[in-house]
Amino acid sequence: MTDNTLPQADRQKRQLPQVNPVYFVLAALIVAIILQNPAFVEPTGYMNFLKRAAPLAILAAGQVYVIVSGGFDLSVGSVITLVVVGSSMLLNNDPNATWWVIAVMFGIGIGVGLINGLVVCYLKVPSLIATLGMMITLNGVAFMWSGGAPRGYLADSFRFFGRYNFTDLPVIRILPVAVIVLLVLGYALYWLMHRTNLGRMIHAIGDNPRAANLAGVPINRVRIIAFIVSSLSAVAAGIMLGGFAGVSTDVGIGYELQAITAAVLGGALLLGGRGSVPATIAGALTLSAIFTLLNFLGLPQPVRQIVQGLILIAAVAIAVQRRKHTGR
């Protein structure tokens, strides 16, 4: 009886749904924040937290496409800077230009992603080097375009997506537009990654490129699409950051590493083959919660960089060890 029972118990255990640890970490951090600042439980407190975290969450959700396919996109931070600086220049203090300027920014995002993908796929340049070069190039373009001091301002119609809040709502009382954008784009990125053939091909390429090629997966085309999705996410994040941060030539600095860290916290393998959009968004919220808690504890800014660096180092070590033991 025991021999028959144990295998059945093991099968039942294997059938239990596995919950990503990042959700438990996020919950624990939220509790810690509430203990430090009880006002966080008020709608204004947690909605403003989600509002601040929304750009990083969208950026990370796009970045995970490239990571799962086996690459990196270090250019997203400079895309954010170019979007903010370029939009202020093109708007030229004209609110009526908002929509065509946004369209131009998304066009630039498609161009950046396309170039990144072409360089990686056809010139065989490692994604780390290719996107690092793009990052430097775009920062130079933003500096030259603005002359180092952006002119004009971002009109209220442009800043709507990052700054405006719907108020006097029942129950929640306040709902930032940035949170709505996060929900819409987050679901779109989730659906594309986990409910379409594209997402399955991205996972296959990151897990085993040779096997994916033999199975008929159009590797180059899929990787190019992944880079385009990442760049478009950076454009969306840039529009939102410009909304509540205003115009700055360093607005995007560090966001590329924060996006990678968020993906890692969500369980994405830096060597490719595994990653989840919902878990990555939870990873971005977790990273934002860590920064919020550190601020409440009065710890200096460098501590944030230390924590972020330790997370990345641990992630690389775990990924390498997993490859050694599983071959995946």
TITI-926730 format. One record per residue: x, y, z of N, C-alpha, C, O in turn; residue in three letters. Coordinates in steps of 0.02 Angstrom, whole numbers, padded with zeros to 5 digits, always signed. Layout:
XYZXYZXYZXYZALA...
% end
This chain:
+00042-00060+00000+00000+00000+00000+00043+00063+00000+00030+00111-00035MET+00096+00060+00041+00140+00119+00044+00174+00131-00022+00181+00189-00043THR+00195+00077-00055+00230+00085-00119+00184+00116-00171+00207+00153-00215ASP+00119+00100-00167+00073+00128-00216+00053+00199-00198+00038+00240-00242ASN+00054+00214-00133+00032+00280-00111+00084+00334-00125+00067+00389-00146THR+00147+00319-00114+00200+00368-00122+00205+00395-00193+00207+00456-00202LEU+00206+00352-00244+00208+00379-00312+00148+00424-00327+00155+00475-00361PRO+00089+00405-00301+00030+00446-00312+00038+00513-00278+00019+00565-00307GLN+00065+00514-00218+00077+00577-00183+00127+00620-00221+00119+00681-00226ALA+00179+00587-00247+00228+00624-00286+00197+00655-00348+00212+00712-00367ASP+00153+00617-00381+00121+00643-00441+00077+00703-00424+00075+00752-00461ARG+00041+00698-00368-00002+00753-00348+00039+00815-00331+00019+00871-00345GLN+00097+00802-00300+00141+00859-00283+00167+00893-00346+00171+00954-00349LYS+00184+00851-00395+00210+00881-00457+00155+00919-00494+00170+00966-00532ARG+00092+00900-00484+00038+00933-00519+00017+00998-00486-00020+01037-00517GLN+00040+01010-00424+00023+01073-00391+00053+01132-00428+00110+01128-00451LEU+00014+01187-00435+00041+01245-00471+00100+01275-00434+00098+01283-00373PRO+00151+01293-00471+00210+01324-00441+00203+01399-00445+00189+01428-00497GLN+00213+01431-00388+00207+01504-00383+00276+01534-00383+00319+01513-00345VAL+00287+01583-00426+00352+01615-00429+00368+01649-00363+00326+01686-00336ASN+00428+01638-00336+00446+01668-00270+00443+01744-00270+00437+01774-00216PRO+00447+01776-00328+00448+01849-00330+00385+01878-00300+00386+01932-00271VAL+00329+01842-00306+00266+01868-00279+00268+01869-00202+00242+01915-00171TYR+00299+01818-00172+00306+01817-00100+00354+01872-00076+00342+01904-00025PHE+00408+01882-00114+00455+01935-00096+00422+02003-00100+00431+02045-00056VAL+00382+02014-00153+00347+02077-00161+00299+02089-00103+00295+02144-00076LEU+00262+02036-00084+00214+02042-00029+00250+02059+00036+00227+02101+00075ALA+00307+02027+00048+00346+02041+00109+00371+02113+00110+00370+02146+00162ALA+00394+02137+00053+00418+02206+00049+00362+02256+00061+00371+02307+00093LEU+00302+02241+00034+00245+02285+00044+00228+02289+00118+00213+02343+00143ILE+00229+02232+00152+00216+02231+00224+00268+02273+00261+00251+02311+00306VAL+00331+02266+00242+00385+02305+00273+00375+02380+00262+00386+02420+00307ALA+00354+02398+00201+00342+02469+00186+00285+02496+00229+00288+02551+00254ILE+00232+02456+00236+00174+02477+00276+00194+02487+00349+00171+02534+00382ILE+00237+02443+00374+00261+02451+00443+00301+02515+00452+00298+02547+00504LEU+00338+02533+00400+00377+02595+00403+00334+02656+00391+00346+02710+00419GLN+00283+02648+00349+00240+02705+00331+00169+02680+00324+00148+02661+00269ASN+00130+02681+00378+00061+02656+00376+00017+02691+00324-00033+02663+00303PRO+00035+02751+00303-00005+02786+00254-00003+02753+00185-00042+02770+00141ALA+00042+02705+00177+00048+02670+00113-00015+02631+00096-00029+02619+00037PHE-00053+02610+00147-00114+02571+00135-00170+02615+00108-00220+02588+00083VAL-00163+02681+00112-00213+02725+00083-00207+02724+00007-00153+02715-00019GLU-00264+02733-00028-00261+02732-00102-00208+02778-00132-00175+02760-00180PRO-00200+02837-00103-00150+02883-00129-00080+02854-00123-00038+02865-00166THR-00068+02817-00069-00002+02788-00058+00016+02735-00108+00067+02740-00142GLY-00026+02683-00113-00007+02628-00159-00018+02646-00232+00016+02618-00275TYR-00065+02690-00247-00074+02710-00317-00015+02752-00341+00007+02745-00399MET+00012+02795-00299+00071+02834-00318+00132+02788-00326+00175+02801-00368ASN+00135+02736-00284+00189+02687-00292+00184+02653-00360+00234+02647-00395PHE+00125+02630-00379+00115+02598-00444+00129+02647-00501+00156+02628-00553LEU+00111+02709-00490+00123+02761-00541+00198+02770-00554+00220+02775-00611LYS+00237+02772-00500+00310+02779-00507+00342+02717-00538+00390+02722-00575ARG+00314+02658-00521+00344+02595-00545+00323+02577-00615+00355+02535-00647ALA+00269+02607-00641+00241+02587-00705+00290+02591-00763+00295+02544-00802ALA+00329+02646-00771+00376+02648-00827+00427+02591-00826+00441+02561-00877PRO+00455+02577-00767+00503+02522-00761+00470+02455-00776+00501+02412-00808LEU+00409+02446-00753+00374+02382-00765+00363+02371-00840+00373+02315-00864ALA+00343+02423-00876+00332+02416-00948+00399+02404-00983+00403+02362-01028ILE+00450+02441-00963+00516+02434-00993+00542+02363-00983+00569+02332-01029LEU+00536+02336-00922+00560+02269-00907+00520+02216-00944+00548+02166-00967ALA+00455+02227-00952+00413+02179-00988+00433+02174-01062+00426+02122-01093ALA+00459+02229-01089+00485+02227-01157+00555+02197-01160+00572+02160-01206GLY+00596+02214-01110+00664+02188-01107+00666+02112-01102+00711+02081-01129GLN+00616+02083-01068+00617+02010-01058+00609+01973-01124+00630+01915-01128VAL+00581+02004-01175+00577+01972-01241+00648+01958-01267+00661+01904-01293TYR+00691+02008-01261+00760+02000-01285+00798+01951-01241+00836+01909-01266VAL+00788+01954-01175+00823+01910-01129+00804+01837-01142+00847+01793-01144ILE+00739+01824-01150+00717+01756-01162+00745+01728-01227+00758+01669-01233VAL+00753+01772-01277+00780+01750-01341+00856+01740-01338+00886+01718-01388SER+00886+01755-01281+00958+01742-01273+01002+01803-01282+01062+01796-01295GLY+00974+01863-01275+01014+01924-01285+01003+01975-01230+00971+01961-01179GLY+01030+02035-01242+01021+02092-01197+01007+02154-01239+01028+02158-01297PHE+00972+02201-01210+00961+02265-01243+00981+02321-01195+00942+02342-01152ASP+01042+02345-01204+01067+02399-01161+01049+02468-01188+01068+02518-01158LEU+01014+02472-01244+00999+02536-01275+00935+02568-01249+00921+02626-01266SER+00896+02532-01208+00830+02557-01190+00833+02621-01148+00790+02664-01154VAL+00883+02627-01105+00890+02688-01066+00901+02749-01109+00873+02802-01097GLY+00943+02742-01160+00956+02798-01206+00896+02812-01250+00886+02869-01271SER+00856+02761-01265+00794+02773-01302+00747+02817-01260+00716+02863-01286VAL+00743+02803-01195+00702+02844-01150+00725+02917-01152+00685+02962-01159ILE+00791+02927-01147+00819+02995-01149+00803+03029-01215+00782+03087-01215THR+00812+02994-01270+00799+03023-01336+00725+03040-01343+00708+03092-01373LEU+00681+02998-01317+00609+03012-01321+00592+03077-01284+00556+03119-01310VAL+00617+03084-01223+00602+03143-01183+00631+03206-01214+00597+03256-01222VAL+00695+03202-01231+00729+03261-01260+00700+03277-01329+00685+03334-01344VAL+00694+03226-01371+00669+03237-01438+00598+03263-01438+00581+03306-01480GLY+00556+03239-01394+00487+03263-01391+00484+03336-01372+00444+03374-01400SER+00526+03357-01324+00525+03428-01304+00548+03472-01361+00524+03528-01368SER+00594+03448-01403+00618+03487-01460+00565+03490-01515+00553+03544-01543MET+00534+03434-01530+00485+03432-01584+00420+03468-01565+00388+03499-01607LEU+00400+03463-01502+00339+03496-01481+00344+03572-01488+00297+03605-01508LEU+00404+03597-01471+00416+03669-01479+00361+03711-01447+00338+03761-01475ASN+00341+03690-01388+00289+03725-01348+00221+03726-01382+00180+03770-01367ASN+00208+03678-01426+00144+03675-01461+00105+03613-01440+00121+03558-01461ASP+00054+03621-01397+00015+03562-01374-00019+03524-01431-00031+03464-01425PRO-00034+03558-01485-00069+03526-01541-00025+03475-01578-00050+03435-01617ASN+00041+03477-01564+00087+03432-01598+00096+03366-01561+00134+03323-01583ALA+00061+03357-01505+00072+03300-01462+00067+03233-01498+00113+03192-01493THR+00013+03223-01535+00001+03156-01562+00049+03138-01618+00071+03081-01622TRP+00066+03186-01661+00113+03167-01714+00184+03159-01686+00223+03120-01713TRP+00200+03195-01632+00265+03186-01600+00269+03116-01569+00320+03083-01574VAL+00216+03095-01536+00215+03028-01507+00223+02975-01561+00259+02926-01553ILE+00188+02986-01619+00195+02939-01675+00267+02936-01700+00292+02883-01716ALA+00300+02994-01704+00369+02997-01726+00414+02959-01677+00459+02922-01698VAL+00401+02967-01612+00441+02932-01562+00435+02856-01568+00485+02821-01563MET+00374+02832-01579+00365+02760-01589+00398+02737-01654+00423+02681-01658PHE+00398+02780-01705+00434+02764-01766+00508+02758-01754+00541+02713-01781GLY+00536+02803-01714+00606+02799-01695+00620+02735-01657+00671+02702-01667ILE+00574+02717-01613+00582+02655-01574+00585+02594-01620+00627+02549-01610GLY+00541+02592-01670+00543+02536-01717+00610+02535-01754+00639+02482-01765ILE+00634+02594-01774+00698+02598-01810+00756+02574-01767+00799+02537-01791GLY+00757+02594-01704+00812+02574-01659+00811+02498-01649+00862+02465-01652VAL+00751+02471-01636+00746+02398-01626+00765+02360-01688+00798+02308-01684GLY+00745+02385-01746+00761+02352-01809+00837+02352-01821+00864+02300-01840LEU+00869+02408-01809+00942+02411-01818+00977+02365-01770+01023+02328-01789ILE+00956+02366-01706+00986+02320-01658+00980+02247-01681+01029+02209-01679ASN+00921+02229-01703+00909+02160-01724+00950+02142-01785+00977+02086-01789GLY+00954+02187-01834+00991+02173-01895+01066+02165-01880+01099+02120-01907LEU+01092+02208-01838+01163+02205-01821+01179+02139-01785+01230+02107-01798VAL+01135+02119-01739+01146+02057-01701+01138+01996-01746+01178+01949-01742VAL+01087+01996-01788+01070+01936-01826+01114+01927-01889+01133+01871-01905CYS+01128+01981-01923+01162+01974-01988+01236+01993-01986+01276+01966-02024TYR+01254+02039-01942+01325+02054-01934+01358+02012-01879+01418+02014-01870LEU+01316+01974-01844+01340+01927-01792+01377+01963-01736+01424+01935-01706LYS+01357+02024-01721+01385+02060-01665+01348+02039-01602+01286+02040-01602VAL+01382+02021-01548+01347+02003-01486+01300+02059-01464+01317+02118-01470PRO+01241+02040-01440+01191+02091-01423+01216+02140-01370+01197+02198-01371SER+01258+02116-01325+01285+02160-01273+01325+02217-01305+01319+02274-01284LEU+01365+02201-01355+01407+02252-01388+01365+02295-01435+01373+02356-01436ILE+01321+02263-01473+01280+02300-01521+01237+02352-01486+01234+02410-01508ALA+01203+02332-01433+01158+02379-01399+01197+02430-01356+01172+02485-01344THR+01257+02411-01334+01299+02460-01299+01319+02515-01348+01318+02574-01330LEU+01338+02496-01409+01353+02545-01460+01294+02589-01476+01301+02650-01484GLY+01234+02559-01480+01174+02598-01492+01160+02646-01435+01139+02703-01446MET+01172+02623-01374+01161+02666-01315+01205+02729-01319+01181+02784-01308MET+01268+02719-01335+01314+02776-01341+01294+02822-01397+01295+02883-01391ILE+01274+02792-01453+01254+02832-01511+01192+02874-01496+01191+02934-01511THR+01141+02844-01466+01080+02880-01452+01090+02935-01400+01060+02989-01405LEU+01132+02922-01351+01148+02975-01303+01182+03034-01337+01169+03092-01321ASN+01226+03018-01385+01258+03072-01423+01209+03110-01465+01213+03171-01470GLY+01162+03074-01497+01110+03107-01538+01067+03153-01494+01053+03209-01514VAL+01047+03129-01436+01006+03170-01391+01043+03233-01369+01014+03287-01365ALA+01108+03225-01355+01148+03283-01333+01156+03333-01390+01150+03393-01379PHE+01171+03308-01450+01179+03353-01507+01113+03388-01525+01112+03447-01540MET+01058+03350-01522+00993+03377-01540+00974+03435-01493+00946+03485-01514TRP+00989+03425-01429+00969+03475-01380+01022+03527-01365+01010+03577-01333SER+01083+03513-01390+01139+03558-01373+01158+03553-01300+01190+03599-01273GLY+01139+03499-01267+01155+03490-01197+01106+03523-01149+01110+03513-01089GLY+01060+03563-01177+01011+03597-01135+00945+03599-01173+00933+03645-01213ALA+00901+03551-01161+00838+03547-01198+00798+03611-01193+00791+03640-01139PRO+00771+03633-01249+00729+03693-01250+00656+03672-01248+00638+03616-01266ARG+00614+03719-01227+00543+03706-01226+00522+03663-01166+00560+03652-01120GLY+00461+03640-01169+00434+03599-01116+00388+03547-01146+00370+03551-01205TYR+00370+03499-01106+00323+03448-01128+00252+03472-01111+00236+03486-01053LEU+00211+03477-01162+00143+03503-01152+00103+03457-01107+00118+03398-01100ALA+00052+03486-01076+00009+03446-01031-00023+03387-01068-00033+03334-01038ASP-00039+03396-01131-00069+03341-01170-00019+03283-01178-00040+03225-01183SER+00046+03298-01180+00098+03246-01184+00109+03215-01116+00119+03154-01110PHE+00108+03256-01064+00122+03232-00996+00062+03196-00966+00068+03169-00911ARG+00006+03196-01000-00054+03164-00976-00043+03092-00954-00069+03070-00903PHE-00003+03054-00994+00005+02983-00982+00045+02968-00919+00038+02914-00889PHE+00088+03014-00899+00129+03001-00841+00108+03039-00779+00126+03020-00723GLY+00070+03094-00788+00057+03138-00731-00016+03140-00709-00030+03150-00650ARG-00062+03129-00755-00132+03141-00739-00161+03085-00696-00144+03026-00705TYR-00205+03104-00650-00240+03056-00608-00316+03067-00613-00340+03123-00612ASN-00353+03012-00620-00425+03016-00612-00441+03014-00538-00419+02970-00502PHE-00480+03063-00515-00494+03069-00444-00568+03061-00428-00610+03056-00473THR-00583+03059-00364-00652+03053-00340-00686+02991-00365-00746+02991-00380ASP-00648+02937-00371-00676+02873-00393-00700+02833-00332-00672+02841-00277LEU-00752+02792-00340-00775+02751-00283-00722+02700-00263-00687+02673-00306PRO-00717+02686-00200-00673+02636-00170-00599+02657-00174-00568+02671-00123VAL-00571+02658-00236-00500+02672-00243-00484+02747-00241-00427+02766-00228ILE-00534+02789-00253-00529+02862-00248-00485+02894-00301-00502+02946-00328ARG-00428+02863-00317-00381+02892-00365-00354+02837-00411-00340+02781-00389ILE-00348+02853-00475-00322+02805-00524-00277+02843-00574-00303+02877-00618LEU-00211+02836-00567-00166+02869-00615-00173+02839-00685-00183+02779-00692PRO-00167+02881-00735-00168+02857-00804-00110+02809-00816-00116+02761-00855VAL-00054+02820-00783+00005+02777-00790-00012+02705-00771+00014+02658-00801ALA-00055+02695-00721-00074+02628-00700-00118+02595-00754-00112+02535-00766VAL-00162+02634-00785-00203+02608-00839-00159+02587-00897-00169+02534-00927ILE-00110+02629-00914-00064+02612-00968-00026+02548-00952-00016+02506-00996VAL-00005+02541-00889+00030+02480-00868-00014+02418-00877+00009+02367-00902LEU-00077+02423-00857-00123+02367-00864-00134+02348-00937-00134+02289-00954LEU-00143+02398-00979-00157+02385-01050-00096+02356-01085-00100+02304-01117VAL-00038+02390-01078+00022+02367-01112+00048+02302-01080+00074+02258-01115LEU+00041+02296-01015+00063+02235-00982+00024+02175-01007+00053+02122-01019GLY-00042+02183-01015-00081+02127-01041-00063+02112-01114-00059+02053-01133TYR-00053+02164-01153-00034+02154-01224+00032+02116-01229+00038+02070-01270ALA+00081+02135-01189+00146+02101-01190+00140+02030-01163+00174+01984-01188LEU+00097+02020-01113+00085+01953-01087+00054+01909-01141+00076+01852-01153TYR+00003+01934-01174-00032+01895-01226+00016+01877-01283+00016+01820-01307TRP+00057+01925-01304+00103+01913-01359+00156+01861-01341+00175+01820-01383LEU+00178+01862-01279+00230+01815-01257+00203+01746-01240+00235+01696-01256MET+00146+01743-01208+00122+01679-01179+00060+01650-01213+00038+01596-01195HIS+00033+01685-01262-00027+01660-01295-00022+01657-01371-00071+01644-01405ARG+00038+01670-01397+00046+01669-01470+00106+01625-01488+00147+01607-01446THR+00109+01608-01552+00164+01567-01576+00231+01604-01572+00283+01573-01565ASN+00228+01671-01576+00289+01711-01570+00324+01698-01503+00384+01687-01501LEU+00285+01699-01449+00314+01687-01384+00345+01618-01378+00399+01610-01348GLY+00312+01568-01406+00340+01500-01404+00406+01497-01443+00452+01462-01422ARG+00409+01532-01499+00471+01532-01539+00527+01569-01503+00585+01549-01507MET+00510+01623-01468+00561+01660-01430+00590+01615-01376+00651+01614-01366ILE+00548+01578-01340+00573+01532-01289+00615+01477-01320+00666+01457-01292HIS+00594+01452-01377+00631+01398-01410+00700+01421-01432+00749+01384-01425ALA+00705+01482-01458+00769+01509-01480+00816+01517-01421+00875+01499-01425ILE+00791+01545-01366+00833+01556-01308+00855+01492-01275+00910+01488-01247GLY+00812+01441-01278+00827+01377-01245+00878+01337-01285+00926+01310-01257ASP+00869+01333-01351+00914+01294-01394+00909+01319-01465+00867+01295-01503ASN+00951+01368-01485+00946+01397-01552+00954+01346-01608+00919+01350-01659PRO+00998+01298-01599+01009+01248-01651+00946+01205-01661+00926+01193-01718ARG+00917+01182-01606+00856+01141-01612+00799+01182-01642+00760+01156-01681ALA+00794+01247-01623+00742+01290-01650+00751+01298-01726+00702+01298-01763ALA+00814+01305-01747+00828+01312-01819+00808+01249-01857+00779+01253-01911ASN+00825+01192-01829+00807+01128-01861+00732+01118-01863+00706+01083-01907LEU+00696+01148-01815+00624+01142-01813+00589+01192-01860+00528+01193-01865ALA+00629+01233-01894+00600+01280-01942+00583+01348-01915+00548+01386-01948GLY+00606+01364-01855+00592+01430-01826+00633+01483-01862+00693+01475-01868VAL+00602+01537-01887+00639+01591-01920+00677+01633-01868+00653+01685-01846PRO+00735+01610-01848+00771+01637-01791+00785+01712-01798+00771+01751-01753ILE+00811+01732-01855+00828+01803-01864+00767+01848-01859+00768+01900-01826ASN+00713+01828-01891+00653+01869-01890+00624+01875-01820+00603+01929-01799ARG+00624+01820-01783+00597+01821-01715+00640+01865-01670+00614+01902-01629VAL+00706+01859-01677+00750+01901-01635+00742+01975-01650+00744+02017-01605ARG+00734+01991-01713+00724+02061-01732+00659+02087-01702+00657+02143-01676ILE+00606+02047-01704+00543+02067-01673+00552+02079-01598+00524+02126-01570ILE+00591+02036-01566+00603+02044-01494+00637+02110-01479+00618+02144-01431ALA+00686+02130-01519+00719+02195-01509+00672+02253-01523+00675+02304-01489PHE+00628+02245-01572+00580+02299-01586+00531+02307-01528+00515+02363-01508ILE+00507+02251-01501+00462+02254-01444+00496+02289-01385+00465+02330-01351VAL+00559+02273-01373+00596+02304-01319+00602+02380-01328+00592+02418-01281SER+00618+02401-01389+00625+02473-01403+00558+02510-01398+00555+02566-01373SER+00505+02478-01422+00439+02510-01416+00418+02517-01343+00387+02567-01325LEU+00435+02468-01302+00422+02473-01230+00461+02531-01200+00436+02566-01155SER+00522+02541-01223+00563+02597-01199+00532+02664-01218+00534+02711-01179ALA+00503+02668-01278+00470+02730-01299+00411+02744-01253+00402+02801-01230VAL+00370+02693-01240+00312+02702-01195+00335+02724-01126+00305+02768-01096ALA+00389+02693-01100+00416+02711-01035+00442+02783-01036+00433+02820-00988ALA+00473+02803-01092+00499+02871-01097+00443+02923-01096+00450+02975-01065GLY+00388+02908-01131+00332+02955-01131+00304+02963-01061+00287+03018-01040ILE+00299+02908-01024+00273+02911-00956+00321+02947-00909+00300+02987-00867MET+00386+02934-00916+00435+02967-00873+00437+03042-00887+00444+03082-00841LEU+00432+03060-00951+00428+03131-00968+00367+03163-00937+00367+03223-00921GLY+00314+03123-00928+00252+03150-00900+00259+03175-00829+00233+03228-00813GLY+00294+03138-00786+00298+03161-00717+00368+03182-00696+00377+03206-00640PHE+00419+03173-00739+00487+03193-00720+00509+03255-00759+00557+03288-00739ALA+00475+03272-00814+00495+03330-00853+00554+03314-00898+00572+03256-00908GLY+00583+03367-00926+00636+03361-00976+00704+03359-00942+00721+03403-00902VAL+00744+03308-00959+00811+03302-00931+00853+03260-00979+00827+03213-01011SER+00917+03277-00985+00961+03239-01029+00986+03175-00997+01021+03136-01030THR+00971+03163-00934+00993+03101-00901+00935+03061-00873+00944+03020-00828ASP+00875+03073-00899+00815+03041-00872+00818+02965-00880+00788+02929-00840VAL+00852+02940-00932+00853+02868-00944+00912+02831-00916+00917+02770-00924GLY+00958+02867-00884+01019+02835-00860+01003+02782-00807+00967+02795-00759ILE+01030+02722-00817+01022+02668-00769+00961+02625-00780+00955+02572-00749GLY+00915+02646-00822+00853+02608-00830+00865+02541-00866+00828+02493-00855TYR+00916+02538-00908+00929+02475-00942+00948+02420-00892+00926+02363-00899GLU+00989+02438-00843+01008+02388-00792+00951+02374-00744+00944+02317-00720LEU+00911+02424-00729+00853+02411-00686+00804+02363-00720+00775+02320-00687GLN+00795+02371-00786+00749+02327-00822+00775+02255-00821+00736+02208-00812ALA+00840+02246-00831+00870+02179-00829+00863+02150-00759+00847+02091-00751ILE+00876+02191-00708+00869+02167-00639+00798+02146-00624+00787+02095-00591THR+00749+02185-00648+00679+02167-00637+00662+02101-00670+00627+02059-00641ALA+00688+02090-00730+00676+02026-00765+00707+01968-00726+00677+01914-00721ALA+00766+01980-00699+00800+01928-00660+00761+01912-00596+00753+01854-00578VAL+00737+01964-00562+00696+01953-00503+00633+01913-00519+00608+01875-00478LEU+00609+01922-00580+00550+01885-00602+00564+01814-00625+00519+01778-00645GLY+00628+01794-00620+00645+01725-00636+00672+01713-00706+00684+01656-00725GLY+00682+01766-00746+00709+01757-00813+00782+01735-00809+00820+01760-00768ALA+00800+01689-00853+00870+01667-00857+00909+01713-00903+00888+01725-00959LEU+00965+01739-00878+01005+01785-00918+01036+01751-00978+01057+01785-01025LEU+01039+01685-00979+01066+01649-01036+01011+01629-01085+01024+01594-01134LEU+00949+01651-01072+00894+01639-01118+00855+01576-01105+00878+01532-01068GLY+00796+01572-01135+00756+01512-01132+00700+01512-01082+00655+01470-01086GLY+00702+01558-01033+00649+01559-00983+00636+01630-00961+00682+01669-00949ARG+00572+01647-00954+00552+01714-00932+00477+01722-00936+00445+01692-00979GLY+00450+01764-00894+00378+01774-00890+00364+01849-00886+00395+01885-00846SER+00317+01873-00926+00299+01944-00924+00266+01962-00857+00288+02012-00826VAL+00215+01926-00832+00187+01944-00767+00239+01943-00711+00239+01988-00668PRO+00282+01892-00710+00333+01888-00657+00384+01944-00664+00409+01969-00614ALA+00399+01964-00726+00445+02020-00737+00415+02085-00712+00450+02126-00682THR+00350+02095-00724+00317+02155-00698+00318+02154-00622+00329+02205-00590ILE+00306+02094-00593+00312+02088-00520+00383+02102-00497+00394+02130-00444ALA+00433+02081-00538+00502+02096-00522+00516+02171-00522+00553+02196-00480GLY+00486+02207-00569+00494+02280-00571+00462+02312-00510+00490+02359-00481ALA+00403+02288-00491+00371+02314-00431+00413+02298-00369+00417+02338-00323LEU+00443+02239-00369+00486+02219-00312+00546+02264-00307+00564+02287-00252THR+00578+02278-00364+00637+02323-00364+00617+02392-00341+00653+02424-00302LEU+00560+02417-00364+00536+02482-00343+00520+02482-00268+00532+02531-00233SER+00492+02426-00244+00477+02421-00172+00542+02420-00131+00544+02450-00077ALA+00594+02387-00157+00659+02388-00122+00684+02459-00116+00706+02481-00063ILE+00682+02496-00172+00706+02565-00171+00663+02608-00124+00690+02650-00087PHE+00598+02597-00125+00553+02635-00080+00569+02621-00007+00572+02667+00034THR+00579+02557+00009+00595+02539+00078+00662+02568+00100+00669+02591+00156LEU+00711+02566+00055+00776+02595+00072+00771+02670+00086+00804+02696+00130LEU+00728+02703+00047+00717+02775+00059+00685+02787+00127+00704+02833+00163ASN+00636+02746+00145+00603+02753+00209+00652+02740+00267+00646+02770+00320PHE+00699+02695+00255+00749+02679+00306+00804+02731+00309+00847+02728+00353LEU+00804+02778+00262+00853+02832+00263+00921+02812+00237+00971+02846+00252GLY+00925+02758+00200+00989+02736+00173+01007+02776+00110+00962+02796+00073LEU+01071+02789+00098+01092+02831+00043+01082+02798-00025+01072+02738-00030PRO+01085+02839-00077+01075+02817-00146+01123+02760-00167+01100+02714-00201GLN+01187+02762-00149+01232+02708-00170+01209+02639-00147+01226+02589-00180PRO+01172+02634-00093+01148+02569-00070+01103+02537-00122+01104+02476-00131VAL+01064+02578-00158+01021+02552-00211+01063+02518-00265+01046+02464-00288ARG+01118+02549-00283+01161+02521-00334+01194+02457-00310+01203+02409-00349GLN+01213+02454-00246+01243+02394-00218+01193+02336-00220+01211+02281-00241ILE+01131+02349-00200+01080+02297-00200+01067+02272-00271+01063+02212-00283VAL+01061+02319-00317+01048+02301-00387+01106+02260-00415+01095+02210-00450GLN+01168+02279-00400+01226+02243-00425+01230+02172-00396+01246+02125-00432GLY+01214+02165-00332+01215+02099-00301+01162+02053-00331+01174+01993-00340LEU+01104+02081-00348+01052+02040-00379+01075+02014-00447+01065+01955-00463ILE+01107+02057-00486+01131+02036-00552+01186+01984-00547+01186+01935-00584LEU+01232+01994-00500+01287+01945-00491+01258+01877-00471+01278+01826-00498ILE+01211+01878-00423+01181+01815-00401+01143+01781-00458+01144+01720-00465ALA+01110+01822-00500+01072+01793-00556+01117+01759-00606+01102+01704-00630ALA+01173+01791-00622+01220+01760-00670+01247+01695-00641+01252+01645-00677VAL+01265+01696-00577+01292+01635-00546+01241+01579-00546+01259+01521-00561ALA+01178+01595-00531+01126+01544-00531+01114+01517-00601+01106+01456-00610ILE+01114+01561-00651+01103+01540-00720+01159+01493-00744+01146+01443-00776ALA+01221+01510-00727+01278+01469-00748+01274+01400-00715+01285+01349-00748VAL+01259+01398-00650+01255+01335-00615+01197+01292-00641+01204+01231-00646GLN+01142+01325-00658+01086+01287-00685+01104+01256-00752+01085+01199-00767ARG+01140+01293-00793+01161+01266-00858+01207+01206-00848+01202+01157-00885ARG+01251+01210-00799+01298+01155-00788+01263+01091-00766+01281+01036-00787LYS+01212+01099-00724+01179+01040-00695+01123+01012-00738+01109+00952-00735HIS+01090+01055-00778+01033+01032-00818+01047+01032-00892+01012+00999-00930THR+01099+01068-00912+01114+01073-00983+01066+01119-01020+01064+01120-01081GLY+01027+01159-00981+00979+01205-01012+00993+01276-00990+00958+01322-01011ARG
% end
